[in-house]
Amino acid sequence: RMREALKNRSPDDLRSPVCVVMGHVDTGKTKLLDKIRRTNVQEGEAGGITQQIGATYFPMDNLRNITERLNKDLSIDVKLPGLLVIDTPGHESFANLRHRGSSSANVAVLVVDIMHGLEQQTIESIKMLRAKRVPFVCAINKVDRCYGWQPLPGAPIRESLAQQPENVFSEFETRTQQVITQLMEQGLNAKLYYENKRFKQVVSLVPTSAHTGEGIPDLLMVLLTLTQRLMVEQLMFSPIMEATVLDVKKIEGVGTTVDVLLMNGKLRRGDTIVVAGMNGPIVTQIRALLTPQPAKEMRVKGEFVHHEELRAAMGVKIAAQNLEDAIAGTSMFLLTDDDDEDELKDAVMADVADIMGNVSVTGRGVSVQASTLGSLEALMEFLRTSDIPVASVQIGPVHKKDVSRASIMLEHEKEYACILAFDVKVTREAQEMAEDLGVRIFTADIIYHLFDHFTKYLEECKNERKTEIEADAVFPCVLKIIPEHVFMKRNPLVFGVEVESGIVKVGTPLVVPDKLIPDDANPGQTKMLSLGKIVSIEKDGAPVQTSGRGTKVAVKIQGTSAQSYVTFGRHFDHTNALVSKLTRKSIDLLKENFKNDLQRPDWELVIKLKKVFDIA
Ligand code: GDP
């Protein structure tokens, strides 16, 4: 039956392609989507544009109107019913458009800010699109920001470019060329779309302005050309249902619903569906098929329109029992009399197992929590490429038990005692517990920002540790006091010294090895007289951090209150050498972190001082 059904597919019966918008933050993705929507509604009537669940549908008639303003020689014979554009732009939504390892998106718009060129997320987007083999056009947005730009609202871009003054056009050309060069560095050939004859091999660039609407007719036309030329096969309507769960939402009066992207086939009320859940596969019956109420029908009671049957491609909300722990970003299947229920259950959980299974087994690392499987996967990919180990992953809000799990790391690697929470709620109890325990929770609803915050935090941790190490890793030195240069005889001690050997460094604790005093902590024992730590060094009147053998410097030594009685001339004088206080630990830290800062004579001094301090 399935073969029969597939055989009956026809290039005359196509479904709408699904389009997703990608790019770096602030390139104008949202604005562009907005403008496309509004430009097309201008004709007074809504022109058949329908707001669906998570997507906007543009019927072909509407698209034809708007692209009509373009040169006729570019006009194409389009058999597509329309275009379905996903409402939420960005990595996160793309990652959720997963379907059996490939993507549900048929085509993408990659938005680049003409003033900034390729940015970090542009490059990540390119990687994602290539990995899933999704063809894309590149919108070079914000052309109106070229200095002196003369706007021609809503115009095809070539009309607009033709009327720009020479210097404006020249800036436009230079910047576009820069983008082309940067794309080349990513291994992509690109050309302005009207110079591009090879759609398959060469990326089309469409200059746009989301503010003035210039280039938007071009963008839509290129999208349609691309989809029609490249993927008729993929877009043939098939009776076999294919769908992806985009979101799981609780709706007042309806209960928990799943928002799905129906990519192919049909859904009927009463159908049995199989979806992935946090606690295993969910098999349930569709109670209601919903789409949003059209804007002009708002007075009609209820937020949604109920349907008996819906046909792809469509954004649909499904109400059914037992959807509470459904996972967004997974495939949804129909269970018919022909299907093996267990097979479908396994299929639906395969993605989840794939991603959840990708967690370090040592239990060492950060905790990761995301709203959907797709965003979880995108997060995991970032952490993998950044060599950040992950101890646990969750889908859904952060609860106390999650904080408690993350707190285990406090005793092992403090910097990993954190939760990276993407687009999920943190319960108040969890927040309070985290503050009590010292577990950091990073939240953001753009993955990129989450990465940013966490990377910055790791950097801080690293610096902090380095400062700690610096304090503990004592450089070896032997200092000789210059008797004519004693400026302060009591705490803080200040005098001129000659560095007899080793390196004098700020932070170094100093002792007088040949002055032994009673050790209060160990009655009957003695210890070396300790002066305190060097807090500053001056060389030729200027502060320095270190100074090497043979140099003369002034040092300021700060003692604790217990050391403040120590007086030059009474407890020690210029005949006593001052040396750095070394310990086993300080030597180890020195070896691990400052190998290259010390030279052979300095290491020899370490060996000598080891004997002085009786270190094994
Ligand atoms: P997104 O993060 O990619 O969704 O970017 P937004 O759509 O939020 O736009 C980011 C900023 O750029 C906003 O302040 C927009 O008003 C501005 N912007 C977007 N498109 C254009 C454009 O074509 N021209 C100009 N001048 N500004 C734009």
Residues whose N, C-alpha, C, O or C-beta is under 5 A from the ligand:
A	BS01	GDP	H24 V25 D26 T27 G28 K29 T30 K31 L32 N141 K142 V143 D144 R145 T208 S209 A210 H211
